[in-house]
Amino acid sequence: MGEPIIQQAVATRVRFRVLAWLCVLTFILYLDRVCVGQAGPAIRRDLQLSETQLGYVFASFTLAYGLFMAAAGRLGDRHGSRVVLVVIVLWWSVFTALTGACTGLAMLLIVRFIFGAGEAGALPNCARIINRWFPAETRGMPQGLLNTAALVGGAVAPFAAAQTMDLLDRRMAPWFASQFGVVPIGWRWTFAMFAVLGVVWAYFFWRNFRDDPGTHPDVNQAERELIDHGRATGDPVQVTEPVPWRHVLRSRNVWLLGFIVSCASFASYLYLFWLPTYLQSGRGVGTVESGNLASLVLAGGALGSLLGGILSDRVNRWTGGRRRARSWIGALAMIAAGMVLLGSLQCDHPTTAAVVIGIGFLLMMLQVASWWGAVGDISGRHMATLFGLMNSLGVVGGMGAQIYFGWMADVQKAKGLSGRAQWDPALYDAVIVLCVGGLAWLLVNTNRSAVE
């Protein structure tokens, strides 16, 4: 008789279920974040705000988002991402609903600030989970999918918010008036409806996720070995050792990657928060059409995130070196995005301009997976903390865009300008910022750790 045939166990695929949970999370993250952009004109009219004041409202979220990101990442490193994510999702869901209850500028600033503090921990802990559940050489795809899901949520947000507000304000108003004697204000109830999604996600995530793949009952030994490939021996689930801040703050890579994300945030936050207002006031389109066109632009960004993850893994394999692959993808993507945005400003038709802006956003998002990968390359065991630190540096560009765009519109309006003459100048500045960020990518060296 011959030797018995030993069948090699096939690895389970629980890591992809985990990735699906994270993709739903980032979808909700951006849905709740971006819907305020579509509601912005209605909020401004209802609460009698100027464009500059609306910019402050947008920026209050971004300020808190940046301030608390590193701290929220550290909580994930110390206590595990499962409990941290559940708490922060419930947190921001409550303040999403409370946005619709705001009665003035001060209350709106406070609520959006606290909302931003809640959302701050989502991406650092997602990055930490990806690092724990996927082998190092295959993380580009899940990182790209995660960002794709986020921007799909962002793309859905303007359309969903516009349709929901239109349904409540125009179609349901007669029924509400006859039944309850009141006319609904659509933007307020839209926030309450969107808040429910996060609560549902938190419940099911708590029941189904584990921080350590080795403790998940559905993960077999073959998948554990696959996930652990290339990971340092004894890599702990919870990191209690202090962050070597002296090394971190002296790392040129840390500041370069923070500068790059700040440049990218300057452009992306214009698209996420100001684009519906720009299309309505600058390009003269209606509320629903502006939501459709804004969703089209953000869909371009979502596609770019997906392609960027695939491109990152493939270029890494082609070049055999992650440093060169990440730098060149980042540089070419951001500079090309700036040039395409410049081209959109030469388009007179709103739909054509939106399509071209969407292509530019697609190009810019090609570099995001490379940015996540670069952060992972230099962060060691302190992934969530350092991701939070570097991503929080993007608050400079994000806040700058939100305040600057509204301020510039008011300055141009004071000069007697309107339409595109009032709104286009800030977009020309975004072109410059994108190109400078692309050049910064050429200086990044992912072979140099920030913690050793």
Secondary structure, DSSP 8 states (H G I E B T S, - for coil): -------------HHHHHHHHHHHHHHHHHHHHHHHHHHHHHHHHHHT--HHHHHHHHHHHHHHHHHTHHHHHHHHHHH-HHHHHHHHHHHHHHHHHHHTT--SHHHHHHHHHHHHHHHTTHHHHHHHHHHHHS-GGG-HHHHHHHHHHHHHHHHHHHHHHHHHHHIIIIISHHHHHHHHS----HHHHHHHHHHHHHHHHHHHHHHH--SSGGG-TT--HHHHHHHHTT--TT--SS--S---HHHHHH-HHHHHHHHHHHHHHHHHHIIIIIHHHIIIIIS---HHHHHHHHHHHHHHHHHHHHHHHHHHHHHHHHHS-HHHHHHHHHHHHHHHHHHHHHHHTT--SHHHHHHHHHHHHHHHHTTHHHHHHHHHHHHTT-HHHHHHHHHHTTHHHHHHHHHHHHHHHHHHHHTT--THHHHHHHHHHHHHHHHHHHHHHTT--TTS-S--
